[in-house]
Amino acid sequence: MNKIPITLKTCKDILFGVAVGDALGVPLEFKSREEIKKDPVTDIRGYGSYNLPPGTFSDDSSLTFCLAEALTNDFDLNRIAQNFINWRYHNYWTARGEVFDVGITTQSAIDRLAGGVRPDLAGDFGVSSNGNGSLMRILPLLLYIRDKPIAERYQITRQVSSMTHGHVRSSIACFYYLEFALELLKGRGKLEIYELLQIRVAEYLQSIAISVDERHLFNRLLIDRIDLIPIEQIHSSGYVLHTLEAGIWCLLTTDNYKDAVLKAVNLGRDTDTTAAVTGGLAGLLYGHESIPDNWLGALARKNDIEDLAERLFNNLA
């Protein structure tokens, strides 16, 4: 397999792509689509749901940075776990020195990690625990797995997802997302990637005996044309499949970073995570340089994120 090169820009595209989308959505979290329609988001805002200044990122970005920070050394689930614990209990990689949002499933898993449970067994394996908490933080893993065979990519993704979300559905969502990101890294067009994954991901899931019922849940991505589905049928709750579908839909139905993440936020409900997941792919596709200057300028800890990108590049390039 030919080595897939990465650049410092790639690392910035990922980290800033996620964080800016996240920060854009934080003030609107929990608001319904109907509420937001009365005053649609067109620019970065502050305060709102958490009464925090513009540019404040949430647990989505914090845990993304915790994973990226661990990857500045050799891949080690225990190091990732310790970073998650430090975030939750010592405000590590928070935007402004405090944790103001944490998902129930993630909280339970971090408690288990802190209690010494093996990292890849710490997540909740129940079918009712398929929130978007592993999907929202998974993107930096792309830089570590990019040159590995598909079976290894899936296995490692499953391990990292299972640290908080152990059900196979969350792992498949993370796997699909990283496969999409991998092809963006290779320079393919987004619709070409979408069609390619309908074959590759579907065939791989079948090859590892994922149940038909579980595979069918992903039909909107693996069989349908999700970009042709009307907005009324795109959901933006905290359910992992809704977030993945909404992120791909926002990416495929826009043609620049700004419009993609604004579309995600204006879907309502889990605005920060939908926009973070959309923003990660849009960052890779369009480049962090395409993010509006005032959005980047407002972002909390911008210099620290730049430094993290440099260290990530130096270790993984």
C-alpha positions as CSV (number, residue, x, y, z in Angstrom):
1,M,0.0,0.0,0.0
2,N,1.4,3.4,-1.0
3,K,1.9,5.8,2.0
4,I,-0.7,8.5,2.1
5,P,1.1,11.8,2.9
6,I,-0.2,14.3,5.4
7,T,0.9,17.9,5.9
8,L,0.7,20.4,8.7
9,K,-2.2,21.9,6.9
10,T,-4.1,18.5,7.1
11,C,-3.7,18.5,10.8
12,K,-5.0,22.1,11.1
13,D,-7.9,21.3,8.7
14,I,-9.1,18.5,11.0
15,L,-8.7,20.3,14.3
16,F,-10.0,23.7,13.3
17,G,-12.7,22.1,11.1
18,V,-14.1,20.3,14.1
19,A,-13.6,23.1,16.7
20,V,-15.1,26.0,14.7
21,G,-18.2,23.9,13.7
22,D,-18.6,23.0,17.4
23,A,-18.2,26.6,18.6
24,L,-20.7,27.8,16.1
25,G,-23.3,25.3,17.4
26,V,-22.7,25.7,21.2
27,P,-25.0,28.8,21.7
28,L,-27.9,27.0,19.9
29,E,-27.7,23.6,21.4
30,F,-31.2,22.1,22.3
31,K,-33.1,24.7,20.3
32,S,-35.6,23.3,17.8
33,R,-35.3,23.7,14.1
34,E,-38.6,25.8,14.2
35,E,-37.1,28.1,16.9
36,I,-33.9,28.7,14.9
37,K,-35.9,29.3,11.7
38,K,-37.2,32.5,13.3
39,D,-33.6,33.8,13.7
40,P,-31.3,31.6,11.5
41,V,-27.6,31.5,12.3
42,T,-25.6,33.3,9.6
43,D,-22.4,34.1,11.7
44,I,-20.6,33.1,14.9
45,R,-22.6,33.9,18.0
46,G,-22.0,33.8,21.7
47,Y,-23.9,33.2,25.0
48,G,-27.3,31.5,24.2
49,S,-27.6,27.9,25.6
50,Y,-24.7,28.1,28.0
51,N,-24.2,31.8,28.3
52,L,-20.6,31.6,27.1
53,P,-18.6,34.0,24.8
54,P,-18.3,33.4,21.0
55,G,-15.7,30.8,20.0
56,T,-16.3,28.5,23.0
57,F,-16.0,24.9,22.0
58,S,-17.6,22.0,23.9
59,D,-16.8,18.5,24.9
60,D,-16.8,17.5,21.2
61,S,-13.6,19.5,20.5
62,S,-12.1,18.9,23.9
63,L,-12.3,15.1,23.5
64,T,-11.1,15.5,19.9
65,F,-8.0,17.4,21.2
66,C,-7.5,14.7,24.0
67,L,-7.3,12.1,21.3
68,A,-5.1,14.2,19.1
69,E,-2.8,14.9,22.1
70,A,-2.4,11.2,22.8
71,L,-1.5,10.7,19.1
72,T,1.4,13.1,19.4
73,N,3.0,10.0,21.1
74,D,2.6,6.4,20.0
75,F,-0.9,5.1,19.8
76,D,-1.9,3.9,23.3
77,L,-5.5,3.4,24.5
78,N,-4.4,4.0,28.1
79,R,-2.9,7.4,27.2
80,I,-6.1,8.4,25.5
81,A,-8.1,7.2,28.5
82,Q,-6.0,9.3,30.9
83,N,-6.5,12.3,28.7
84,F,-10.3,11.8,28.9
85,I,-10.1,11.5,32.7
86,N,-8.0,14.6,32.9
87,W,-10.5,16.5,30.8
88,R,-13.5,15.5,32.9
89,Y,-11.9,16.0,36.3
90,H,-9.1,18.4,35.8
91,N,-10.5,20.6,32.9
92,Y,-7.7,19.5,30.5
93,W,-8.3,20.8,27.0
94,T,-11.4,22.7,28.0
95,A,-12.1,26.0,26.1
96,R,-12.3,28.3,29.2
97,G,-11.1,26.2,32.2
98,E,-14.4,24.3,32.9
99,V,-16.4,21.3,31.6
100,F,-19.9,22.6,30.9
101,D,-21.3,19.7,29.0
102,V,-20.8,15.9,29.1
103,G,-23.0,13.1,27.7
104,I,-24.4,10.6,30.1
105,T,-22.8,7.6,28.3
106,T,-19.5,9.4,28.1
107,Q,-19.6,10.3,31.8
108,S,-20.3,6.7,32.8
109,A,-17.5,5.4,30.6
110,I,-15.0,7.9,32.0
111,D,-15.9,6.9,35.5
112,R,-15.2,3.3,34.5
113,L,-11.9,4.3,33.0
114,A,-11.0,6.2,36.2
115,G,-11.8,3.0,38.0
116,G,-9.3,1.0,36.0
117,V,-11.5,-0.8,33.5
118,R,-9.6,-1.8,30.3
119,P,-10.1,1.2,27.9
120,D,-11.8,-0.7,25.0
121,L,-14.2,-2.3,27.4
122,A,-15.2,0.9,29.3
123,G,-18.0,2.0,27.0
124,D,-21.6,1.0,27.3
125,F,-22.3,-1.9,25.0
126,G,-26.1,-1.6,25.2
127,V,-28.2,-0.8,22.0
128,S,-29.7,2.2,23.9
129,S,-26.3,3.8,24.3
130,N,-25.7,4.8,20.7
131,G,-25.4,8.5,21.2
132,N,-22.9,10.5,19.1
133,G,-20.2,10.8,21.7
134,S,-17.6,8.7,20.0
135,L,-18.3,9.9,16.5
136,M,-17.8,13.5,17.5
137,R,-14.2,13.0,18.7
138,I,-12.9,10.3,16.3
139,L,-11.5,12.3,13.4
140,P,-7.8,12.7,14.5
141,L,-7.6,8.9,14.4
142,L,-7.6,9.2,10.6
143,L,-4.0,10.4,10.8
144,Y,-2.8,7.2,12.6
145,I,-4.8,4.6,10.6
146,R,-4.6,6.1,7.1
147,D,-2.0,3.7,5.8
148,K,-3.3,0.5,7.4
149,P,-5.4,-2.2,5.7
150,I,-9.2,-1.9,6.1
151,A,-9.5,-4.7,8.7
152,E,-7.0,-2.9,10.9
153,R,-8.7,0.5,10.3
154,Y,-11.9,-1.0,11.5
155,Q,-10.4,-2.8,14.5
156,I,-8.6,0.3,15.8
157,T,-11.7,2.5,15.2
158,R,-13.8,0.0,17.1
159,Q,-11.3,0.1,20.0
160,V,-11.3,3.9,20.2
161,S,-15.1,4.2,19.8
162,S,-15.6,1.5,22.5
163,M,-13.8,3.6,25.1
164,T,-17.1,5.4,25.6
165,H,-19.6,3.8,23.1
166,G,-19.2,0.1,22.8
167,H,-22.1,-0.9,20.7
168,V,-21.2,-2.0,17.1
169,R,-23.5,0.7,15.6
170,S,-21.4,3.5,17.0
171,S,-18.3,1.7,15.7
172,I,-19.8,1.4,12.2
173,A,-20.7,5.1,12.2
174,C,-17.2,6.1,13.2
175,F,-15.7,3.7,10.6
176,Y,-17.9,5.1,7.8
177,Y,-17.0,8.6,8.9
178,L,-13.2,7.9,8.9
179,E,-13.4,6.1,5.5
180,F,-15.1,9.2,4.1
181,A,-12.3,11.3,5.6
182,L,-9.6,9.0,4.3
183,E,-10.8,9.5,0.7
184,L,-11.0,13.2,1.2
185,L,-7.4,13.0,2.3
186,K,-6.6,11.2,-1.0
187,G,-8.2,14.1,-2.9
188,R,-11.3,12.4,-4.2
189,G,-14.5,14.4,-4.8
190,K,-17.3,14.1,-2.2
191,L,-19.9,12.4,-4.4
192,E,-17.4,10.0,-5.8
193,I,-16.5,9.1,-2.2
194,Y,-20.1,8.6,-1.3
195,E,-20.6,6.2,-4.2
196,L,-17.3,4.4,-3.5
197,L,-18.2,3.8,0.2
198,Q,-21.6,2.3,-0.8
199,I,-19.5,-0.6,-2.2
200,R,-16.5,-0.7,0.2
201,V,-18.2,-0.2,3.5
202,A,-21.2,-2.4,2.6
203,E,-18.9,-5.2,1.5
204,Y,-16.7,-5.0,4.5
205,L,-19.5,-5.1,7.0
206,Q,-20.9,-8.1,5.3
207,S,-17.5,-9.8,5.3
208,I,-17.2,-9.5,9.1
209,A,-20.7,-10.8,9.6
210,I,-22.4,-7.7,10.9
211,S,-26.1,-8.6,11.1
212,V,-28.4,-7.7,8.2
213,D,-30.7,-5.7,10.6
214,E,-27.7,-3.6,11.8
215,R,-26.5,-3.0,8.2
216,H,-29.9,-2.0,7.1
217,L,-29.9,0.8,9.6
218,F,-27.3,2.4,7.4
219,N,-29.3,2.1,4.2
220,R,-29.7,5.9,3.7
221,L,-25.9,6.1,3.4
222,L,-25.1,2.7,1.8
223,I,-28.0,2.4,-0.7
224,D,-29.9,5.7,-1.0
225,R,-28.8,9.1,-2.2
226,I,-28.9,11.0,1.0
227,D,-28.3,14.3,-0.7
228,L,-31.6,13.9,-2.4
229,I,-33.5,13.4,0.8
230,P,-35.5,16.6,1.8
231,I,-34.5,18.5,4.9
232,E,-37.7,17.5,6.7
233,Q,-36.5,13.9,6.7
234,I,-33.0,14.8,8.1
235,H,-32.8,14.4,11.9
236,S,-30.4,16.2,14.1
237,S,-30.8,14.5,17.5
238,G,-27.9,13.1,19.6
239,Y,-28.4,9.6,18.1
240,V,-25.2,8.6,16.3
241,L,-26.9,7.6,13.1
242,H,-28.8,10.9,12.9
243,T,-25.6,12.8,13.4
244,L,-23.7,10.9,10.8
245,E,-26.5,11.2,8.2
246,A,-26.9,14.9,8.9
247,G,-23.2,15.5,8.6
248,I,-22.9,13.8,5.3
249,W,-26.1,15.5,4.0
250,C,-24.8,18.9,5.0
251,L,-21.5,18.2,3.2
252,L,-23.1,16.9,0.0
253,T,-25.7,19.7,-0.3
254,T,-23.3,22.6,0.1
255,D,-20.1,23.7,-1.6
256,N,-18.0,25.5,1.0
257,Y,-17.1,25.2,4.7
258,K,-19.2,28.1,5.9
259,D,-22.4,27.0,4.3
260,A,-21.9,23.4,5.4
261,V,-21.5,24.1,9.1
262,L,-24.2,26.8,9.1
263,K,-26.6,24.3,7.5
264,A,-25.7,21.9,10.3
265,V,-26.4,24.4,13.1
266,N,-29.6,25.5,11.6
267,L,-30.9,21.9,11.7
268,G,-31.3,22.5,15.5
269,R,-31.2,20.2,18.5
270,D,-27.7,18.7,18.8
271,T,-26.2,21.7,17.0
272,D,-22.7,21.6,18.3
273,T,-22.1,17.9,17.5
274,T,-23.8,18.0,14.1
275,A,-21.7,21.0,13.1
276,A,-18.5,19.5,14.6
277,V,-18.9,16.3,12.6
278,T,-19.8,18.3,9.4
279,G,-17.0,20.7,10.1
280,G,-14.3,18.0,10.4
281,L,-15.1,16.7,6.9
282,A,-15.6,20.2,5.5
283,G,-12.3,21.3,6.9
284,L,-10.6,18.4,5.1
285,L,-12.4,19.1,1.9
286,Y,-12.1,22.9,1.7
287,G,-9.1,23.6,4.0
288,H,-9.0,25.5,7.3
289,E,-8.0,28.6,5.3
290,S,-11.5,28.7,3.9
291,I,-13.0,29.2,7.4
292,P,-14.1,32.8,7.9
293,D,-11.4,34.9,9.6
294,N,-13.7,36.2,12.3
295,W,-14.7,32.6,13.2
296,L,-11.1,31.5,13.5
297,G,-10.2,34.7,15.3
298,A,-12.9,34.2,17.9
299,L,-12.0,30.6,18.6
300,A,-10.9,29.8,22.2
301,R,-7.3,28.6,22.5
302,K,-6.5,29.1,18.8
303,N,-2.7,29.2,19.5
304,D,-2.9,26.0,21.6
305,I,-4.7,24.3,18.7
306,E,-2.1,25.5,16.2
307,D,0.6,24.0,18.5
308,L,-1.2,20.7,18.9
309,A,-1.5,20.5,15.1
310,E,2.2,21.0,14.7
311,R,3.0,18.3,17.3
312,L,0.5,15.9,15.7
313,F,2.1,16.5,12.3
314,N,5.6,16.0,13.6
315,N,4.8,12.6,15.1
316,L,2.5,11.2,12.4
317,A,3.8,12.6,9.1
